[in-house]
């Protein structure tokens, strides 16, 4: 499409310089490193980089359309169409949707929001949809997926322009569904503007990101944005649907702000649409009874923990109500679910102790994981935990609370780096220790060395839990995202120790 056609959905804009309105726009980007001849460039004022500073460079590289929110002083020397808008962040969502011809409307978009459970639920739904023959796209913390093509995840939810491009690629790959993790940052920062969501799921709300949202009420309001925009249109022939966890008080807000029909799930309220009870969990599986539509169903899922029962209920409701799939077939399919990398992931290399890698990094998730493990461990088993704080330069108030939970359940705590950014790791660890100086703990700053230390401490029958990283594919040190794979590091460390023992 040409520049005039691209600008058509914008109402509030001013053309500061008209050079090439009839020219075709070959691509659209907000990244000055990805300029191609004939492209449109959207200048974004970011936290660390301002696209308005490189206008001359991107034009020299071939950009023919420039979208700005700050009027350039040297406009006479800029050989491109220059368009001024009040907000380039909002404009990139509108223009991305226009350029890629409303791609999200051509698929079923299922978005999951909440502090915990987003990744597991999106993977559960994705697993079942693929099993019944759907081509799917997946956008979240662990990875981005376009049908069978796997891409590394940088943010849980990418910016709106990147999302539109990804939706377009999914449409080109004949994907029918998109499973999307909707983070609170993404909702507040407009990354989901012009994403047409058909089904929205709310999991829970516990303390996280208060450095950004300031209060829990602000955090809840951010999550509710997903539901307030739900139910405004019928995109693919199905009525919009909201799926709400009735066990979390913030669910009332999500229900209040949406015009979509609502179904609920619960481990506490028998009046919920789907209610689970009689939960028993052991290594590698959880059994429970689900009450649904007046019938009782015995269910086994091959993942551990009552929180995964909640995740299953949400996924089941999505398949049964939104996709009109038979509940007994959903239950049967989930028996084959292989779990999610870094979510209560069992590592077994022949060692005489249990090893688990889990993403738990919030107080609620940590409490759930450790209380579940302690409830089922025997008296002769020690629980050894390794953890850092993922919020380097962020939310330091959470550190003593995380430490309280670690020391409450653990026989030995090993504190180390997670994503320290520019903060001193030892300082972070000391803040997590708080008043627990009399407890059994060690600080090992380097995470790989800490893993080696933890494996060296493990004895027969112990439970060794590596917390915080899960399947996150990087470690943030200063401003660098260094490739990292916790499960692989743990596996290799155990293998090396076993080899030495045999030798």
C-alpha positions in Angstrom: 0.0 0.0 0.0 1.1 3.6 -0.5 1.8 6.1 2.2 -1.7 7.7 1.9 -3.4 4.4 2.3 -1.3 3.5 5.3 -2.1 6.8 7.0 -5.9 6.5 6.4 -6.8 5.1 9.9 -5.1 8.0 11.6 -7.4 11.0 12.5 -5.1 13.2 14.4 -1.9 13.8 12.4 -0.1 16.6 10.5 2.0 16.1 7.4 5.0 18.3 8.1 6.7 17.4 4.8 5.2 15.7 1.7 7.8 13.9 -0.4 6.4 10.5 -1.3 2.8 10.1 -0.3 2.1 8.1 -3.5 5.0 5.7 -3.0 4.5 2.2 -1.8 5.6 1.5 1.8 7.7 -1.7 1.6 7.9 -2.4 5.3 7.3 -0.8 8.7 9.7 -0.7 11.6 10.5 1.1 14.8 14.0 -0.3 14.9 16.7 1.9 13.2 18.8 -1.2 12.6 16.1 -2.7 10.4 15.7 -0.1 7.7 15.1 -1.3 4.2 14.6 0.8 1.0 11.1 2.3 0.9 10.2 1.5 4.4 8.3 3.5 7.0 10.1 4.3 10.3 8.2 5.1 13.5 10.3 7.1 16.0 9.7 5.8 19.5 10.9 7.6 22.6 12.1 4.7 24.7 13.7 4.4 28.1 17.2 4.1 26.8 16.9 5.1 23.1 15.0 7.8 21.2 14.3 7.1 17.6 13.9 10.8 16.9 17.7 11.2 17.2 18.5 9.1 14.2 16.1 10.4 11.6 18.8 11.5 9.2 20.5 8.1 9.4 17.3 6.1 8.8 16.5 8.3 5.8 20.0 7.8 4.4 19.5 4.0 4.8 16.3 4.1 2.7 13.3 5.1 4.9 10.8 7.2 2.9 8.1 7.7 5.5 8.9 9.0 9.0 6.3 9.1 11.9 7.3 11.4 14.8 5.8 12.8 18.0 8.6 15.4 18.3 8.9 17.8 15.4 12.4 17.7 14.0 14.3 21.0 13.8 16.2 20.1 10.6 13.1 19.1 8.6 14.3 20.9 5.4 17.3 18.5 5.2 15.2 15.4 5.6 14.3 13.8 2.3 11.2 11.8 3.3 7.6 12.3 4.1 7.4 13.5 7.7 4.2 12.9 9.7 3.6 14.3 13.2 1.2 12.4 15.6 0.5 13.0 19.3 1.8 9.6 20.2 4.0 7.3 18.1 3.4 4.4 20.5 -0.3 4.6 19.7 0.3 5.3 16.0 2.5 2.2 15.6 -0.4 0.0 16.8 -2.8 1.6 14.4 -0.4 1.7 11.4 0.9 -1.9 12.1 -2.7 -3.1 12.1 -3.4 -1.3 8.8 -0.2 -2.3 7.1 -0.6 -6.0 7.8 -4.4 -5.8 7.0 -5.9 -6.5 10.5 -4.2 -9.9 10.9 -5.4 -10.7 14.5 -9.0 -10.6 13.2 -8.3 -13.5 11.0 -7.5 -15.9 13.9 -8.9 -16.8 17.3 -6.8 -14.9 19.8 -6.8 -16.3 23.4 -5.1 -14.0 25.8 -4.1 -15.0 29.4 -3.3 -12.5 32.1 -2.5 -12.8 35.8 0.6 -13.0 38.0 1.1 -16.8 37.8 -0.1 -19.5 35.4 0.0 -17.6 32.1 2.7 -19.7 30.5 1.3 -23.1 31.6 -2.2 -22.3 30.5 -1.2 -21.0 27.1 1.0 -24.2 26.6 -1.9 -26.5 27.8 -4.3 -24.9 25.3 -1.7 -24.9 22.6 -1.0 -28.6 23.2 -4.6 -29.6 23.0 -5.3 -27.5 19.9 -2.3 -28.9 18.1 -3.4 -32.4 19.1 -6.8 -31.9 17.4 -5.1 -30.6 14.2 -5.0 -26.9 14.6 -2.0 -24.8 13.5 -1.2 -22.4 16.3 0.9 -19.4 17.2 2.2 -18.9 20.7 3.6 -15.7 22.3 4.9 -15.7 25.8 7.7 -15.9 28.3 9.4 -19.1 27.2 9.2 -18.7 23.4 7.4 -17.3 20.4 6.0 -19.9 18.0 4.6 -19.6 14.5 3.2 -23.0 13.6 6.3 -25.2 14.1 8.8 -22.4 13.8 10.3 -21.5 17.3 11.7 -18.0 17.9 13.4 -16.8 21.1 11.2 -14.7 23.4 12.6 -11.3 24.3 9.6 -9.8 26.2 6.6 -11.7 27.5 4.5 -9.5 25.2 6.3 -7.7 22.3 5.5 -4.1 21.3 2.3 -3.6 19.2 4.1 -3.3 15.9 6.1 -6.5 16.4 2.9 -8.2 17.4 1.1 -7.2 14.2 4.1 -8.4 12.2 4.0 -11.7 14.1 0.2 -12.1 13.6 0.8 -11.5 9.8 3.4 -14.2 9.8 1.0 -16.5 11.6 -1.7 -15.8 9.0 0.8 -16.5 6.2 1.6 -19.9 8.0 -2.2 -20.7 8.0 -2.4 -20.5 11.8 -5.9 -20.6 13.1 -5.2 -19.7 16.8 -2.9 -17.4 18.8 -2.2 -18.2 22.4 -0.9 -15.0 24.0 0.5 -14.1 27.4 -0.7 -10.6 28.3 1.6 -9.0 30.8 0.5 -6.1 32.9 3.3 -4.0 31.4 2.0 -4.8 27.9 -1.5 -3.8 28.8 -0.5 -0.5 30.4 2.0 0.4 27.7 -0.5 -0.3 24.8 1.2 -3.3 23.3 -2.1 -5.0 22.8 -3.8 -2.1 21.1 -5.4 -3.3 17.9 -5.0 -6.9 18.9 -8.4 -8.4 18.6 -8.8 -10.7 21.5 -11.7 -13.3 21.4 -11.2 -15.2 24.7 -9.5 -13.8 27.8 -8.4 -15.7 30.9 -7.7 -14.3 34.3 -5.5 -16.5 36.6 -4.7 -14.6 39.8 -3.2 -11.4 41.2 -0.3 -11.4 43.7 2.5 -9.0 44.5 4.7 -8.3 41.5 5.8 -5.3 39.5 4.9 -2.8 42.2 7.9 -0.7 41.2 5.9 -0.1 38.0 2.3 -0.1 39.1 3.0 1.4 42.6 -0.1 -0.3 44.3 -1.9 -3.6 44.0 -5.0 -1.6 42.9 -3.0 -0.1 40.1 -1.8 -3.6 39.2 -5.3 -4.9 39.1 -6.5 -2.0 37.0 -3.8 -2.8 34.5 -4.9 -6.5 34.2 -8.5 -5.4 33.8 -7.7 -3.5 30.6 -7.7 -6.9 28.8 -11.3 -7.5 29.9 -12.6 -4.0 29.3 -11.7 -4.3 25.6 -13.1 -7.8 25.3 -16.5 -8.4 23.9 -16.8 -5.4 21.5 -16.9 -7.5 18.3 -17.4 -10.9 16.8 -14.3 -11.5 14.7 -14.4 -15.1 13.7 -17.9 -16.2 14.2 -17.6 -17.0 17.9 -19.0 -14.8 20.7 -16.2 -13.4 23.0 -15.6 -15.3 26.3 -14.1 -14.3 29.6 -12.7 -17.1 31.9 -12.2 -16.0 35.5 -10.5 -17.6 38.5 -13.2 -17.3 41.2 -10.7 -18.0 44.0 -9.0 -14.6 43.5 -10.8 -11.5 44.7 -9.5 -9.5 41.7 -11.6 -11.6 39.5 -14.6 -9.5 40.5 -13.0 -6.5 38.8 -12.3 -8.4 35.6 -15.9 -9.6 35.6 -17.3 -6.1 36.2 -15.5 -4.4 33.3 -16.3 -6.9 30.5 -19.3 -7.1 28.3 -18.4 -10.7 27.3 -20.1 -13.8 28.7 -18.3 -15.2 31.7 -17.4 -18.7 33.0 -15.5 -19.4 36.2 -13.3 -22.0 37.8 -12.4 -22.7 41.4 -10.8 -25.0 43.9 -12.9 -23.5 46.7 -16.4 -22.5 45.4 -18.7 -25.3 44.4 -20.8 -22.8 42.5 -18.1 -22.1 39.9 -18.6 -23.4 36.3 -15.8 -25.9 36.9 -14.9 -26.9 40.5 -12.1 -29.2 41.5 -11.6 -31.1 44.8 -10.1 -34.2 46.3 -6.7 -33.2 45.0 -3.7 -35.5 45.5 -0.3 -34.7 44.1 2.9 -36.8 43.8 6.0 -36.8 41.8 5.0 -36.3 38.2 1.2 -36.3 38.5 -1.8 -34.8 40.1 -5.2 -36.5 40.5 -8.5 -34.8 41.4 -12.2 -34.7 40.8 -13.8 -32.1 38.6 -17.4 -31.1 39.0 -18.7 -29.7 35.7 -22.2 -29.3 34.2 -23.7 -31.6 36.8 -21.3 -34.4 36.3 -18.2 -35.6 38.3 -15.0 -36.4 36.4 -11.9 -38.2 37.7 -8.9 -36.4 36.2 -5.2 -37.0 36.1 -2.8 -34.5 34.8 0.9 -35.4 34.4 2.2 -32.3 36.2 2.5 -31.6 39.9 0.7 -29.1 42.1 -2.8 -27.9 43.0 -2.0 -24.6 41.1 -1.7 -26.8 37.9 -5.3 -28.0 38.7 -6.4 -24.4 38.4 -4.4 -24.1 35.2 -6.1 -27.2 33.8 -9.6 -25.9 34.7 -9.0 -22.6 32.9 -7.6 -24.5 29.8 -10.5 -27.0 29.9 -13.1 -24.2 30.0 -11.5 -22.6 27.0 -11.6 -25.8 24.9 -15.1 -26.8 26.0 -16.8 -23.4 25.8 -14.9 -21.3 23.3 -13.9 -24.2 21.0 -17.0 -26.3 21.7 -14.9 -29.4 22.4 -16.0 -32.4 24.4 -14.9 -32.4 28.0 -14.1 -36.1 28.1 -11.8 -35.7 25.2 -10.1 -32.7 26.9 -9.5 -34.8 30.0 -8.1 -37.7 27.9 -5.8 -35.4 25.9 -4.3 -33.8 29.0 -3.1 -37.1 30.2 -0.4 -36.8 27.5 0.7 -33.2 28.3 4.4 -33.1 28.8 4.5 -29.9 30.8 6.4 -26.7 30.2 10.1 -26.2 30.3 11.0 -24.6 33.6 7.6 -25.1 35.2 8.0 -27.8 37.9 10.4 -29.5 35.5 11.8 -32.7 36.8 15.5 -33.4 36.0 16.5 -37.0 36.1 20.0 -38.0 35.2 20.2 -41.1 37.4 21.0 -39.1 40.6 19.7 -40.5 43.9 17.8 -37.3 44.8 14.9 -35.4 43.3 15.7 -32.3 41.2 13.2 -29.7 40.1 13.6 -26.5 38.0 10.8 -23.9 38.4 10.1 -20.4 37.3 8.6 -19.3 40.7 9.9 -15.8 41.4 6.9 -14.1 43.1 5.9 -14.6 46.7 2.7 -16.4 45.8 4.3 -18.7 43.3 7.1 -19.5 45.7 4.7 -20.2 48.5 2.7 -22.5 46.3 5.6 -24.5 45.0 7.4 -25.0 48.3 4.3 -25.7 50.4 3.3 -28.3 47.9 6.7 -30.0 48.0 6.9 -29.9 51.8 3.4 -31.4 52.2 4.5 -34.5 50.3 8.1 -35.0 51.4 9.0 -37.6 54.0 10.8 -36.9 57.3 14.1 -38.2 56.0 14.1 -35.8 53.0 15.8 -32.4 53.1 14.5 -29.5 50.9 17.4 -27.5 49.4 16.5 -24.4 47.5 18.5 -22.1 45.2 17.2 -18.7 44.3 18.0 -15.1 43.5 15.8 -12.1 43.0 14.8 -11.5 39.4 14.2 -7.8 40.0 17.7 -6.3 40.0 17.1 -2.5 40.3 13.4 -3.3 40.8 10.9 -4.0 43.6 13.5 -4.5 46.3 10.6 -4.6 48.9 9.7 -8.1 47.7 13.1 -9.5 48.8 12.5 -10.0 52.5 9.2 -11.6 51.8 10.8 -14.0 49.3 13.5 -14.8 51.9 10.8 -15.4 54.6 9.2 -18.1 52.4 12.5 -19.7 51.5 13.6 -20.0 55.1 10.1 -21.1 56.2 10.2 -24.3 54.1 13.9 -25.0 53.3 16.5 -27.0 55.2 19.2 -25.2 53.3 19.0 -22.0 51.2 21.5 -21.1 48.5 21.2 -17.5 47.4 22.7 -16.3 44.1 22.2 -14.1 41.0 19.1 -14.1 38.9 18.8 -11.0 36.8 20.8 -8.5 38.9 21.1 -5.9 36.1 23.3 -3.2 37.7 22.8 -4.2 41.4 25.3 -5.9 43.6 24.3 -9.6 43.9 25.6 -9.9 47.5 23.5 -6.9 48.5 20.4 -8.5 46.9 21.0 -11.7 48.7 21.5 -10.0 52.1 18.2 -8.3 51.6 16.6 -11.6 51.0 18.2 -13.1 54.2 16.8 -10.3 56.3 16.5 -11.5 59.9 17.3 -15.1 59.1 21.1 -15.0 59.8 20.7 -17.9 62.2 19.4 -20.2 59.4 21.3 -22.5 57.1 22.3 -20.6 54.0 25.1 -19.9 51.6 25.6 -17.0 49.2 27.3 -18.0 45.9 27.2 -15.0 43.5 27.8 -16.8 40.2 24.6 -18.8 39.4 26.5 -21.7 37.6 28.8 -22.0 40.6 25.9 -21.9 42.9 24.3 -24.7 41.0 27.5 -26.7 41.3 27.5 -26.0 45.1 23.9 -27.1 45.4 24.5 -30.4 43.6 27.6 -31.0 45.8 25.4 -30.6 48.9 22.7 -33.0 47.8 22.4 -36.3 49.5 20.3 -39.4 48.8 16.5 -38.7 49.0 17.0 -34.9 49.1 14.8 -32.6 47.1 16.8 -30.0 45.2 14.8 -27.1 43.8 16.2 -24.4 41.4 13.9 -21.4 41.5 13.4 -18.2 39.6 14.8 -18.8 36.1 12.7 -21.7 34.9 12.7 -21.7 31.1 13.8 -18.1 30.8 16.4 -18.2 28.0 18.7 -15.4 29.3 20.3 -13.8 32.3 20.3 -10.0 32.6 23.6 -8.7 33.8 24.0 -4.9 33.6 22.2 -4.2 30.2 23.3 -7.5 28.6 20.9 -10.4 27.9 23.2 -13.4 28.1 22.0 -16.7 26.8 21.1 -19.1 29.6 19.3 -22.4 30.0 18.8 -23.4 33.7 17.7 -27.0 32.9 20.7 -27.6 30.7 23.2 -26.2 33.3 21.6 -28.3 36.0 21.7 -31.5 33.8 25.3 -31.0 32.9 26.3 -30.3 36.5 24.7 -33.5 37.7 26.1 -35.5 34.8 29.6 -34.2 35.6 29.3 -35.2 39.2 28.0 -38.6 38.4 30.8 -39.2 36.0 33.4 -38.2 38.6 31.8 -40.6 41.1 31.9 -43.5 38.6 35.5 -42.7 37.7 
